[in-house]
Amino acid sequence: MNIFSKIEKIGYSLLLAIVLIGLYLGLRDHIYFDVNYAQEDGPVEWGTAIMLFAIFVLSLYHLLTLWNGKKILWKLGTFLFVILFLFAAGEEISWGQRIFGVESSEFFIENNAQGETNLHNLVVGEKKINKIIFSQLLFLVMFIYLIITPILFRKYKWFKDLANNFAVPIVKWHHTIAFVVATVLVALNPASRKWEVYELAFGAIFFLIFLGPLNREIFERKEPKQDVA
């Protein structure tokens, strides 16, 4: 068993435990779940931020260590992932606002649902951006990425080349199954803050995807070919 398989087993075991404990607490006492388990700045929210930051670190590591051996499109794709997951991790903890005791500006106090310095809780037309993105756009993106993309990658060479050129990690089927199982278990939870657990599942599974994708070779250094005399 290689190191990736061990990490995957540990990751899935921890994720299953977190989701099942959350489901048990939500069914037993949804108020306790909301106030303690999935509370603002609680263990679940911090777990999500750590997972997103870990993907940022992993992507940055790939970018720096493989820079000289990769083409411009690969560098561009990896750089975009670095920015994306750094932004996501920062947004999850409101860019450290509560940690450092920084007060929100007047704009965020008036337009943010929680009065915090972040974009995902901004209110547009009486709706939170987070709700619009998470319930509509993100669902579509996840469906395409977790189900459609692996099929296209396996079936069409042009799509495989496109994904590899831009350093897009392709999911394995066990990643997709894990997401479906997590979705069902979280949906069964009656607590109002159950989606905090779903965000943690999102972060954990995506970390496993970036750590050991189907096209793992995109994160390997290609050795120069030796001339045969």
C-alpha positions in Angstrom: 0.0 0.0 0.0 1.6 3.3 -1.1 1.4 6.6 0.9 -1.5 8.0 -1.2 -3.7 5.0 -0.4 -2.9 5.3 3.3 -3.8 9.0 3.3 -7.0 8.3 1.4 -8.1 5.7 3.9 -7.4 7.9 6.8 -9.1 10.9 5.1 -12.2 8.9 4.2 -12.4 7.4 7.7 -12.2 10.9 9.4 -14.6 12.4 7.0 -17.2 9.6 7.6 -16.8 10.0 11.3 -17.3 13.8 11.1 -20.4 13.4 8.9 -21.9 10.6 11.0 -21.3 12.4 14.3 -22.9 15.5 12.8 -25.9 13.5 11.6 -26.3 11.8 15.1 -26.1 15.2 16.9 -28.5 16.8 14.4 -31.1 14.1 14.8 -30.6 14.0 18.6 -30.4 17.7 19.3 -30.3 20.0 16.3 -29.9 23.1 18.6 -26.7 21.6 20.1 -25.5 20.8 16.6 -26.0 24.4 15.5 -24.7 26.1 18.6 -21.7 23.8 19.3 -20.7 21.3 16.5 -21.2 23.6 13.5 -21.0 26.9 15.2 -19.3 30.0 13.7 -15.5 29.6 14.3 -16.2 26.0 15.5 -14.3 22.8 14.7 -16.2 22.1 11.5 -15.7 25.6 10.0 -12.0 25.5 11.0 -11.7 22.1 9.5 -13.0 23.4 6.2 -10.6 26.3 6.2 -7.7 24.0 6.9 -8.6 21.7 4.1 -8.9 24.6 1.6 -5.6 26.0 2.8 -4.0 22.6 2.4 -5.1 22.5 -1.2 -3.6 26.0 -1.7 -0.3 24.8 -0.1 -0.2 21.6 -2.2 -0.9 23.6 -5.4 1.7 26.1 -4.6 4.2 23.3 -3.9 3.5 21.8 -7.3 3.9 25.2 -9.0 7.2 26.0 -7.4 8.8 22.6 -7.5 7.7 21.7 -11.1 8.0 25.2 -12.6 11.1 24.6 -14.7 9.8 21.4 -16.2 6.3 22.5 -17.2 4.7 24.4 -20.0 3.0 27.8 -19.7 -0.6 26.4 -19.8 0.2 24.0 -16.9 1.7 26.9 -14.9 -1.4 29.1 -15.7 -3.8 26.3 -14.6 -1.9 25.6 -11.4 -1.6 29.3 -10.6 -5.3 29.7 -10.9 -5.9 26.9 -8.4 -3.4 28.5 -6.0 -5.4 31.8 -6.1 -8.8 30.1 -6.0 -8.1 28.0 -2.9 -6.2 30.7 -1.1 -9.3 32.9 -1.6 -11.7 30.2 -0.5 -9.6 29.5 2.7 -9.5 33.2 3.5 -13.2 33.7 2.9 -14.0 30.8 5.2 -12.4 32.6 8.2 -13.3 36.1 7.0 -9.6 36.7 6.3 -8.7 36.4 10.0 -11.0 39.2 11.0 -12.2 37.6 14.2 -8.8 36.2 15.0 -7.1 39.6 14.9 -10.2 41.5 16.2 -10.4 43.7 13.1 -13.7 45.6 12.7 -15.6 45.5 9.4 -15.8 48.6 7.2 -19.1 50.4 6.9 -19.7 48.8 3.5 -19.5 45.2 4.9 -21.6 46.1 8.0 -24.4 47.4 5.8 -24.2 44.8 3.0 -22.9 41.6 4.6 -25.4 39.3 6.2 -23.1 38.7 9.2 -21.4 42.1 9.2 -18.0 40.5 8.3 -15.3 41.2 5.8 -15.9 38.6 3.2 -17.7 38.3 -0.1 -19.6 35.1 0.2 -22.0 36.6 2.8 -22.8 39.7 0.9 -26.5 40.3 0.3 -27.6 41.1 -3.2 -31.3 41.7 -3.7 -32.1 40.3 -0.3 -30.2 37.1 -1.1 -26.8 36.0 0.1 -24.2 35.5 -2.6 -23.2 32.3 -0.9 -26.7 30.9 -1.2 -26.9 31.8 -4.8 -23.5 30.3 -5.7 -23.7 27.3 -3.4 -27.3 26.2 -4.3 -27.2 26.9 -8.0 -23.8 27.5 -9.7 -21.7 25.2 -7.4 -24.2 22.3 -7.8 -23.9 22.6 -11.6 -20.1 22.8 -11.5 -19.8 19.9 -9.1 -22.1 17.7 -11.3 -20.0 18.5 -14.4 -16.7 18.0 -12.6 -17.5 14.9 -10.6 -19.6 13.0 -13.2 -19.2 14.4 -16.7 -15.5 15.3 -16.6 -14.2 11.7 -15.7 -16.3 10.3 -18.5 -15.0 12.8 -21.1 -11.4 12.3 -19.8 -11.6 8.5 -20.3 -13.4 8.7 -23.7 -11.8 11.6 -25.6 -8.1 12.2 -26.1 -8.6 15.9 -26.9 -10.3 16.4 -23.5 -7.6 14.4 -21.8 -4.9 16.5 -23.4 -6.9 19.7 -22.4 -7.2 18.7 -18.8 -3.6 17.6 -18.5 -2.3 20.7 -20.3 -4.1 23.0 -17.8 -3.2 20.8 -14.8 -6.8 20.0 -13.9 -6.9 17.0 -11.5 -9.4 14.4 -12.7 -11.5 12.6 -10.0 -11.5 8.9 -9.5 -14.8 7.2 -9.1 -14.3 6.7 -5.4 -14.1 10.5 -5.1 -17.5 10.8 -6.8 -19.0 8.1 -4.6 -17.7 9.8 -1.5 -19.3 13.0 -2.5 -22.7 11.3 -3.2 -22.6 9.5 0.2 -21.7 12.7 2.0 -24.5 14.6 0.2 -27.1 12.0 1.3 -25.9 11.9 4.9 -25.8 15.7 5.2 -29.2 16.0 3.6 -30.7 13.7 6.2 -29.5 16.1 9.0 -32.4 18.3 10.2 -30.2 21.0 11.7 -30.1 24.4 10.0 -26.3 24.6 9.9 -25.8 21.2 8.4 -24.3 22.7 5.2 -21.2 23.7 7.3 -20.5 19.9 7.4 -21.1 19.7 3.7 -18.5 22.4 3.1 -16.0 20.4 5.2 -16.8 17.3 3.1 -16.2 19.4 0.0 -12.8 20.6 1.2 -11.7 17.1 2.4 -12.6 15.3 -0.8 -11.1 18.0 -3.0 -7.9 17.7 -1.0 -7.8 14.0 -1.7 -8.6 14.7 -5.4 -5.6 17.1 -5.7 -3.4 14.7 -3.7 -4.1 11.6 -5.9 -6.0 12.4 -9.1 -6.6 9.9 -11.9 -4.1 11.9 -14.0 -1.4 12.0 -11.2 1.3 12.2 -13.9 0.5 15.9 -14.3 2.2 16.5 -10.9 5.3 14.4 -11.8 8.5 15.8 -13.1 9.4 14.5 -16.5 13.0 13.4 -16.8 14.8 14.4 -20.0 15.2 11.6 -22.5 18.7 10.2 -22.7 20.2 9.9 -26.2 21.1 6.3 -27.0 24.5 6.0 -28.6 
